[in-house]
Amino acid sequence: MRTTILLFASLLVVGCGGSGNEVTVGGDTFTIRDEGYFFTDGTDYCKNGGLGQMMLSFVDYNFICDPTHEPDKAPNSPHLQLDIILTQGPSPDFATHPNMGLPYDSTGGVVANCETGSGDAIVARIVHFPDGNPGTAPDRIQYATSAHLLFTSFDKTKAKPNTGNYDLKFGASEVKSSFSIAACN
């Protein structure tokens, strides 16, 4: 009986949540607790990017997009997240990047900035929020100086998680990992 309970608890932990990887960029360090991706036909995630954006978010709290649970951000504590924003083009044809088997690579010499600069096919950023309260705006954003992402599997129907790997550089800091990420919308 005890083995069955432990096995069931282990499956629950593996079935939800993030990689548990620790991310350090500059003076910011956090552990990825959950991850999910969002899609828009517009420019909702990077206003200086192209139409049809997918945002992969890796966050330091649980339940980023679980409809049965509220996100468990501590309301009065800071939190961090890693966002990777891809420009695919609007659905249904995703003409900007129609072959998801091809990598996304940042343009050499361009540091994309969604607020004040140019966008790119891939934009990565570390976002710091001063607290976990709803509606709180970020007080600090660090953009990657180079970014690479490759999907090893991609499901346009959003029924299965997408898998792949990324390699991001934030100046001297490197953030590199693989992922299995489910759709949030």
Backbone hydrogen bonds in HBPLUS format (Angstrom, degrees):
<---DONOR---> <-ACCEPTOR-->    atom                        ^
c    i                          cat <-CA-CA->   ^        H-A-AA   ^      H-
h    n   atom  resd res      DA  || num        DHA   H-A  angle D-A-AA Bond
n    s   type  num  typ     dist DA aas  dist angle  dist       angle   num
A0005-ILE N   A0001-MET O   3.05 MM   4  6.37 157.9  2.10 153.1 158.4     1
A0006-LEU N   A0002-ARG O   3.04 MM   4  6.29 164.5  2.07 151.8 155.9     2
A0007-LEU N   A0003-THR O   2.86 MM   4  6.01 159.9  1.90 151.5 157.3     3
A0008-PHE N   A0004-THR O   2.92 MM   4  6.09 160.9  1.96 148.7 153.8     4
A0009-ALA N   A0005-ILE O   2.90 MM   4  6.12 162.7  1.93 152.0 156.8     5
A0010-SER N   A0006-LEU O   2.89 MM   4  6.07 153.3  1.96 145.1 152.8     6
A0011-LEU N   A0007-LEU O   2.97 MM   4  6.25 153.9  2.04 148.4 155.1     7
A0012-LEU N   A0008-PHE O   3.03 MM   4  6.33 151.8  2.12 147.7 155.2     8
A0013-VAL N   A0009-ALA O   3.08 MM   4  6.35 156.3  2.13 147.7 153.5     9
A0014-VAL N   A0010-SER O   3.01 MM   4  6.26 160.4  2.05 151.1 156.2    10
A0015-GLY N   A0011-LEU O   2.88 MM   4  5.89 151.5  1.96 145.1 153.2    11
A0018-GLY N   A0033-ARG O   2.39 MM  15  4.41 145.9  1.49 105.5 107.6    12
A0020-GLY N   A0032-ILE O   2.95 MM  12  4.98 138.4  2.13 142.6 152.7    13
A0032-ILE N   A0021-ASN O   2.86 MM  11  5.55 165.9  1.88 161.3 163.2    14
A0023-VAL N   A0030-PHE O   2.71 MM   7  5.37 169.7  1.72 169.1 172.0    15
A0030-PHE N   A0023-VAL O   2.89 MM   7  5.37 150.2  1.98 147.2 157.1    16
A0025-VAL N   A0028-ASP O   2.85 MM   3  5.34 156.8  1.91 156.2 163.6    17
A0028-ASP N   A0025-VAL O   2.91 MM   3  5.34 160.1  1.95 139.6 138.7    18
A0033-ARG N   A0059-VAL O   2.76 MM  26  5.99 159.2  1.80 154.9 162.1    19
A0034-ASP N   A0059-VAL O   3.37 MM  25  5.52 157.8  2.43 138.3 139.7    20
A0059-VAL N   A0034-ASP O   2.90 MM  25  5.52 159.2  1.94 155.6 162.3    21
A0036-GLY N   A0057-SER O   3.05 MM  21  5.58 149.0  2.15 148.7 158.2    22
A0057-SER N   A0036-GLY O   2.88 MM  21  5.58 178.1  1.88 166.2 166.8    23
A0037-TYR N   A0182-ALA O   2.95 MM 145  6.24 152.6  2.03 152.4 156.8    24
A0184-CYS N   A0037-TYR O   2.71 MM 147  5.58 152.9  1.78 174.3 164.6    25
A0038-PHE N   A0055-MET O   2.92 MM  17  5.21 151.1  2.00 138.9 147.6    26
A0055-MET N   A0038-PHE O   2.83 MM  17  5.21 158.8  1.87 146.8 154.1    27
A0040-THR N   A0053-GLN O   2.91 MM  13  5.41 153.0  1.98 157.1 164.5    28
A0053-GLN N   A0040-THR O   2.81 MM  13  5.41 132.7  2.04 148.1 162.3    29
A0052-GLY N   A0041-ASP O   2.94 MM  11  3.97 133.7  2.16  97.3 105.4    30
A0052-GLY N   A0042-GLY O   3.15 MM  10  5.32 128.9  2.43 119.6 132.5    31
A0049-GLY N   A0046-CYS O   2.84 MM   3  5.27 164.1  1.87 123.4 125.9    32
A0088-GLN N   A0052-GLY O   2.72 MM  36  5.34 159.8  1.76 171.2 175.6    33
A0089-GLY N   A0052-GLY O   3.12 MM  37  3.98 157.2  2.18 120.6 121.9    34
A0054-MET N   A0086-LEU O   2.89 MM  32  5.13 156.7  1.94 146.7 154.4    35
A0086-LEU N   A0054-MET O   2.76 MM  32  5.13 166.7  1.78 157.6 161.4    36
A0056-LEU N   A0084-ILE O   2.85 MM  28  5.10 169.7  1.86 150.8 150.7    37
A0084-ILE N   A0056-LEU O   2.86 MM  28  5.10 154.7  1.92 147.0 155.3    38
A0058-PHE N   A0082-LEU O   2.85 MM  24  5.07 158.9  1.89 152.2 159.0    39
A0082-LEU N   A0058-PHE O   2.84 MM  24  5.07 164.0  1.86 151.3 154.9    40
A0072-ASP N   A0062-ASN O   3.13 MM  10  5.62 162.0  2.16 146.0 151.2    41
A0069-HIS N   A0066-ASP O   3.12 MM   3  5.56 166.8  2.14 118.5 122.6    42
A0077-SER N   A0074-ALA O   3.29 MM   3  5.44 170.5  2.30 118.1 117.4    43
A0132-GLY N   A0075-PRO O   3.17 MM  57  4.29 125.1  2.49 100.1 111.8    44
A0079-HIS N   A0129-PHE O   3.03 MM  50  5.33 152.6  2.11 139.4 147.5    45
A0129-PHE N   A0079-HIS O   2.84 MM  50  5.33 171.9  1.84 170.7 172.1    46
A0081-GLN N   A0127-VAL O   3.03 MM  46  5.36 141.9  2.18 142.9 153.4    47
A0127-VAL N   A0081-GLN O   2.85 MM  46  5.36 167.2  1.87 160.5 164.7    48
A0083-ASP N   A0125-ARG O   2.91 MM  42  5.39 165.2  1.93 159.2 164.0    49
A0125-ARG N   A0083-ASP O   2.92 MM  42  5.39 153.2  1.99 154.6 160.9    50
A0085-ILE N   A0123-VAL O   2.69 MM  38  5.07 168.2  1.71 161.1 162.1    51
A0123-VAL N   A0085-ILE O   2.87 MM  38  5.07 150.0  1.96 144.0 153.2    52
A0087-THR N   A0121-ALA O   2.94 MM  34  4.97 157.6  1.99 136.9 139.3    53
A0096-THR N   A0088-GLN O   2.98 MM   8  5.01 117.1  2.39 126.4 133.8    54
A0097-HIS N   A0088-GLN O   3.00 MM   9  4.72 142.6  2.14 136.1 126.1    55
A0094-PHE N   A0090-PRO O   3.02 MM   4  5.20 149.3  2.12 142.0 143.8    56
A0097-HIS N   A0094-PHE O   3.19 MM   3  5.96 136.4  2.39 121.6 129.6    57
A0102-LEU N   A0099-ASN O   3.05 MM   3  5.80 169.3  2.06 122.2 125.5    58
A0104-TYR N   A0149-LEU O   2.81 MM  45  5.15 169.6  1.82 161.1 164.7    59
A0149-LEU N   A0104-TYR O   2.91 MM  45  5.15 152.4  1.98 147.7 153.0    60
A0106-SER N   A0147-ALA O   2.89 MM  41  5.22 151.5  1.97 157.3 155.8    61
A0110-VAL N   A0107-THR O   3.13 MM   3  5.65 160.0  2.17 138.3 139.0    62
A0113-ASN N   A0118-SER O   2.94 MM   5  5.71 152.8  2.01 148.5 157.3    63
A0117-GLY N   A0113-ASN O   3.08 MM   4  4.67 143.6  2.21 123.1 131.3    64
A0144-ALA N   A0124-ALA O   2.89 MM  20  5.33 164.0  1.91 145.9 144.7    65
A0126-ILE N   A0142-GLN O   2.85 MM  16  5.14 154.9  1.91 147.2 155.2    66
A0142-GLN N   A0126-ILE O   2.91 MM  16  5.14 162.6  1.94 149.3 155.0    67
A0128-HIS N   A0140-ARG O   2.86 MM  12  5.18 171.2  1.87 166.3 164.6    68
A0139-ASP N   A0128-HIS O   3.01 MM  11  6.13 148.1  2.12 153.2 163.1    69
A0136-THR N   A0133-ASN O   3.22 MM   3  5.78 156.7  2.27 140.7 139.6    70
A0145-THR N   A0169-LYS O   2.63 MM  24  5.64 142.2  1.77 146.0 159.5    71
A0146-SER N   A0169-LYS O   3.32 MM  23  5.22 150.7  2.41 138.8 138.1    72
A0169-LYS N   A0146-SER O   2.92 MM  23  5.22 167.2  1.93 152.6 151.4    73
A0148-HIS N   A0167-ASP O   3.00 MM  19  5.22 131.1  2.25 135.5 149.2    74
A0167-ASP N   A0148-HIS O   2.90 MM  19  5.22 155.0  1.97 147.2 150.8    75
A0150-LEU N   A0165-ASN O   2.95 MM  15  5.55 162.2  1.98 161.7 166.5    76
A0165-ASN N   A0150-LEU O   2.93 MM  15  5.55 149.9  2.02 148.7 157.9    77
A0152-THR N   A0163-THR O   2.76 MM  11  5.46 151.4  1.84 119.1 129.0    78
A0153-SER N   A0163-THR O   3.30 MM  10  5.18 159.0  2.35 130.2 125.3    79
A0163-THR N   A0153-SER O   3.05 MM  10  5.18 154.5  2.11 133.6 141.6    80
A0158-LYS N   A0155-ASP O   3.07 MM   3  5.48 159.0  2.12 114.2 120.6    81
A0162-ASN N   A0181-ILE O   2.83 MM  19  5.29 152.9  1.90 157.2 148.9    82
A0181-ILE N   A0162-ASN O   2.75 MM  19  5.29 160.7  1.79 158.0 160.7    83
A0164-GLY N   A0179-PHE O   3.09 MM  15  5.47 147.0  2.20 145.4 145.7    84
A0179-PHE N   A0164-GLY O   2.82 MM  15  5.47 149.4  1.91 146.5 146.2    85
A0166-TYR N   A0177-SER O   2.84 MM  11  5.67 160.1  1.88 168.5 173.6    86
A0177-SER N   A0166-TYR O   3.07 MM  11  5.67 153.1  2.15 145.6 153.2    87
A0168-LEU N   A0175-VAL O   2.78 MM   7  5.08 166.3  1.80 150.0 154.8    88
A0175-VAL N   A0168-LEU O   2.82 MM   7  5.08 162.4  1.85 146.1 152.1    89
A0170-PHE N   A0173-SER O   2.73 MM   3  5.04 167.3  1.75 154.4 158.9    90
A0173-SER N   A0170-PHE O   3.11 MM   3  5.04 156.7  2.17 126.3 121.0    91
